[in-house]
Amino acid sequence: MARALTAVAALLAVAFGVLLLVVFATREEDRVAVDDLLSLELTRSIGVSDGDFVDLRRLARGDWDRVLVVAPGTPRATISEALGSEFKGDLPFGSEGPLLVFAAGDSLVRFADYRGRATFAGFEEPVDELARADALLVVDDRIVRPS
């Protein structure tokens, strides 16, 4: 009787192990969280850069080739269309500022939300795209414009 119970327990353990392995190997990330550190650094850089440039290439290191500047309240479908793939970004509660979506080709690399009081002007609404080479923002009197 003890051997049978041990065999059943071993089989159950193996079955659960296989199930966990299958779930782990086939999982997909449903949502991508906002890059909180990048959001804070972006907000701080814009806040202290009156009359100067904010270089997004320096702030958002990594492998991206374009950045989408997304107006507040833009529908997820519009962002997905501009990105070229489904936008799976998950915003923090109460986020009201523009988004900066960093992409490599059609893939989302990371994204940040601006949390300050400056106004973004001179961007095409609802989504404007800047190439990495042109990813400089001009800040003048709390107004952020593309360079």
C-alpha positions as CSV (number, residue, x, y, z in Angstrom):
1,M,0.0,0.0,0.0
2,A,2.8,2.4,0.9
3,R,4.5,1.7,-2.5
4,A,1.3,2.5,-4.4
5,L,0.9,5.7,-2.5
6,T,4.5,6.7,-3.2
7,A,4.1,5.9,-6.9
8,V,0.9,8.0,-7.1
9,A,2.6,10.9,-5.3
10,A,5.6,10.7,-7.6
11,L,3.4,10.6,-10.7
12,L,1.5,13.6,-9.4
13,A,4.7,15.5,-8.7
14,V,6.0,14.8,-12.2
15,A,2.6,15.8,-13.7
16,F,2.6,19.1,-11.8
17,G,6.2,19.7,-12.8
18,V,5.4,19.1,-16.5
19,L,2.3,21.4,-16.2
20,L,4.4,24.2,-14.7
21,L,7.1,23.8,-17.3
22,V,4.5,24.0,-20.1
23,V,2.9,27.1,-18.6
24,F,6.2,28.8,-18.0
25,A,7.5,28.0,-21.5
26,T,4.4,29.2,-23.4
27,R,3.5,32.2,-21.4
28,E,3.3,35.6,-23.1
29,E,3.5,38.9,-21.3
30,D,0.0,40.4,-21.4
31,R,1.0,43.9,-20.4
32,V,4.1,46.0,-20.2
33,A,4.4,48.3,-17.2
34,V,5.4,51.9,-17.6
35,D,9.1,52.5,-17.1
36,D,8.8,54.4,-13.8
37,L,12.4,55.4,-13.6
38,L,12.4,56.7,-17.1
39,S,9.2,58.6,-16.5
40,L,10.6,60.3,-13.4
41,E,13.9,61.2,-15.1
42,L,12.0,62.5,-18.2
43,T,9.8,64.7,-16.0
44,R,12.8,66.0,-14.0
45,S,14.9,66.7,-17.1
46,I,12.1,68.7,-18.7
47,G,11.4,70.5,-15.4
48,V,15.1,71.7,-15.1
49,S,15.8,72.3,-18.8
50,D,14.2,75.7,-19.4
51,G,15.8,77.2,-22.5
52,D,17.7,74.0,-23.2
53,F,17.4,70.6,-24.9
54,V,16.3,67.2,-23.5
55,D,18.1,64.4,-25.3
56,L,15.9,61.4,-25.3
57,R,18.8,59.3,-26.7
58,R,20.7,59.9,-23.5
59,L,17.7,59.4,-21.2
60,A,16.3,56.3,-22.8
61,R,19.3,54.2,-23.4
62,G,18.7,50.9,-25.2
63,D,17.9,49.5,-28.6
64,W,15.2,51.7,-30.0
65,D,15.0,53.5,-33.3
66,R,12.0,55.8,-33.0
67,V,9.9,57.4,-30.3
68,L,6.2,58.1,-30.5
69,V,4.9,61.1,-28.7
70,V,1.3,60.3,-27.8
71,A,-1.2,62.9,-26.7
72,P,-3.1,62.3,-23.5
73,G,-6.4,60.3,-23.9
74,T,-5.3,58.8,-27.2
75,P,-7.1,55.4,-27.7
76,R,-5.0,52.3,-27.5
77,A,-6.0,51.3,-31.0
78,T,-4.5,54.5,-32.4
79,I,-1.3,53.9,-30.6
80,S,-1.2,50.3,-31.9
81,E,-1.7,51.6,-35.4
82,A,1.2,54.1,-35.1
83,L,3.4,51.5,-33.4
84,G,2.7,48.8,-36.0
85,S,1.8,46.1,-33.4
86,E,-0.5,45.8,-30.5
87,F,0.3,48.4,-27.8
88,K,0.3,46.4,-24.5
89,G,1.3,49.3,-22.3
90,D,-0.2,49.5,-18.8
91,L,-0.5,53.0,-17.4
92,P,-0.3,53.8,-13.7
93,F,-3.6,55.0,-12.1
94,G,-4.1,58.7,-12.6
95,S,-1.7,59.2,-15.5
96,E,-2.8,62.2,-17.4
97,G,0.3,63.4,-19.4
98,P,1.6,62.5,-22.8
99,L,3.3,59.2,-23.4
100,L,6.6,58.6,-25.0
101,V,6.7,55.1,-26.6
102,F,10.1,53.9,-27.6
103,A,10.1,51.3,-30.4
104,A,12.5,49.1,-32.4
105,G,10.8,48.6,-35.7
106,D,7.2,47.5,-34.8
107,S,8.1,46.3,-31.3
108,L,7.5,48.2,-28.1
109,V,10.8,48.5,-26.2
110,R,9.7,50.7,-23.3
111,F,7.5,53.6,-22.6
112,A,7.2,56.5,-20.2
113,D,4.5,58.9,-19.1
114,Y,5.3,62.6,-18.6
115,R,4.2,63.7,-15.1
116,G,5.0,67.4,-15.0
117,R,3.2,70.6,-15.8
118,A,4.9,71.6,-19.0
119,T,2.8,71.7,-22.2
120,F,3.7,69.7,-25.3
121,A,3.3,71.8,-28.5
122,G,4.3,71.4,-32.1
123,F,3.7,67.7,-32.2
124,E,1.2,66.1,-34.6
125,E,-1.8,64.9,-32.7
126,P,-2.7,62.3,-31.5
127,V,0.6,60.6,-32.3
128,D,3.8,62.1,-33.6
129,E,6.9,60.0,-34.5
130,L,10.5,61.1,-34.0
131,A,13.5,59.1,-35.4
132,R,16.2,58.3,-32.9
133,A,18.5,60.8,-34.6
134,D,15.9,63.6,-34.1
135,A,14.9,62.6,-30.5
136,L,15.7,66.0,-29.0
137,L,13.1,68.1,-27.2
138,V,13.4,71.9,-26.8
139,V,12.0,73.2,-23.5
140,D,11.3,76.9,-23.3
141,D,9.1,78.5,-20.7
142,R,7.4,75.2,-19.7
143,I,6.6,74.4,-23.4
144,V,8.1,71.3,-24.9
145,R,8.6,71.2,-28.7
146,P,10.4,68.9,-31.1
147,S,13.8,70.2,-32.1
